[in-house]
Amino acid sequence: MLLALCPINPTIGDLAGNAALIASGIGAARAAGADLVVFPELALCGYPPRDLLLQHGFIEACCAWADRIGIEHTGSITAVFGTPLPVDPHHPRGPIANSLCAYRDGARIAFYDKRLLPTYDVFDEDRYFNGGLTPRVIDIRGVRVGLSICEDLWKGEDAGFAAHYADSPDPVAELVSAGAQLIVSPSASPFVMGKAHKHESIVRAHAAKHGVPVASLNQLGGNDELLFDGHAFIADARGEIAAALSRWKGGMLLIDAGESGVRPAPGHAPSAEAKPNTYADLFEALRLGIADYLRKTGFTRALVGLSGGIDSALTAALAAAALGPGNVTGVLMPSRYSSGHSISDADVLADRLGIRRITVPIEDGVGGLRRAIDPALGELGGTPLGHTLPDLAEENLQSRIRGTILMAISNRTGAMVLTTGNKSELAVGYCTLYGDMNGGLAVLSDVTKGHVYALSEWINANFDSCGFASAPIPRGSIDKAPSAELRPDQTDQDSLPPYPVLDAILAAYVERRMSAPEIVAATGADRSTVHRIIRMIDLAEYKRKQAAIGLKVTGVAFGSGRRYPIAQRWPGPT
């Protein structure tokens, strides 16, 4: 029996387009001689569909498109793909399930409802779906194939939430008890740095424990803030990876699965990526996230404010890799505080990337607004802008002028502004509302400053595999002390601890939910520093609620996976 795994890249809600991708995959699998072709979880509607599932007519349309695919495109091949289905087919607006449909010879031969529904981090499946109750095994040329979906396989182990299912049945064990000789498990599991290795380990453990091959395939692509790596692989009955498809690339993995075991079909040898590389994965994730977010929202071009610093340099490089340099414009907006090397580093970056650059000095705008605002401040009994330093109001005014310039260019050209702030800055509020936070996509919002530097170094060291002619990021942008350059001789460390210290506190507090005493013990950071950073993180929540959507690459990102109140006063353990 030949098994084909097809990790397609669907667009949420584009039922016709997604159906075409599935139909094309069925055709390719049939041409390759496959007996069974499998597509990701909710491949027909895209994952996560969220409240589209509640919209009248959506479930009915999913059912109609599923039948259309099955009737018009299957024939002798069996096709399995994910779609929402009503629990009672006579009541499409009643409870629904996250299901797999299996079609052959123009008819639906089986369906399977996902049994374990994750409700943590970015997942909210209990809001929409009813959990399935029974295992499902189908026969493919004499091979008993068990159907599973995503969390049925992971059981929260990949995200540290295994305790959620302590009293739940084991869907894999029940499939084996039902006679499964091979298990296939489509998923839509968002990318997190390091999670691919965890997934492989979990699949290998299931296979070895039960002596049954287990195949897993993930959705590919970016949907809003979530990124999916398209990983497809199979572990044999001993728990060894027998065949794999490179992450982020798409395509089809063809596997020979029979009584003699599982092995790659000719031309489908195991992937060379046995050990995932953190920064190769991060580069591919962010590149795909930019490309898909713009494509799926109807944009083709991007704007990046270039400061000569490392964050804007990395954002511009990722945008050029994602969209092509001809579709990226860098905007230099120097002020009286901009250093000469910042401007020259931005120019070097643009030259190396091959992107267009324009310069819009902001000094006239700052002067004009100061002349307009200072009299009003005088009437209120305040001092003029810039009368004393540091003057936060004047600093923010510069940032907001830059944000206004970028948005004006965006409005005129139709290019999306990519914000450049990293996770470390957003965590402590080192950003300006309606200024450098302006934009449509926050590329680095889940990438700490330490990872910004490490990824930049990795791109420069691997420029050819990233699609660049030479190392794109100037050495000066990497080596200089980070600075917003909004006042004389300013550096980030004037008001923040060194970034390695800040990043360690941030990871402990946000990603591991640790208390201040636990953070002090775990990191060795000064107690007063830990309390100050925690307070800054909590106070900046109101800014993050108004930030552009950001690409998620860690276990806990600011956004839908971290639902913190703004108006709260819990101090935590001291």
Protein Blocks (a to p, Z undefined) as FASTA:
>chain_A
ZZddddddddehilmlmmmmmmmmmmmmmmnopabdcddehklnopaekjmlmpghklmm
mmmmmmmmmmmmnmmaccdddddddfblklmklccdddddddeehiafbdcddfbdcdeh
jbcfkmmmccdfbdcdddeehiacdddehjlmnnommnopmmmmmmgccfklmmmmnopa
bdcddddddddehklmmmmmmmmmmmmmnopacdddddedjehjbccehiacdddfkopa
fbdcdehkgpaddddddfkoccddehiaccfklbacfklmmmmmmmmmmmmmmmmnopab
dcdddehiaklmmmmmmmmmmnopklcccdddddfklcfklmmmmmmmmmmnopacdddd
fklmmmmmmmmmmmmmmmnopacehkaccdfklmmmmmmmmmmmmmmmmmmnopacddfb
dfklmmnopacehilmgcjbdfklmccfklmmmmmmmmmmmmmmnopabdfbdfklmmpc
cdehlaghiafklmpccfklmmmmmmmmmmnopafklmmmmnopafklmmmmmmmmmmmm
mmmmmpccdddfbfbdcdjklccdfbdcbebjZZ
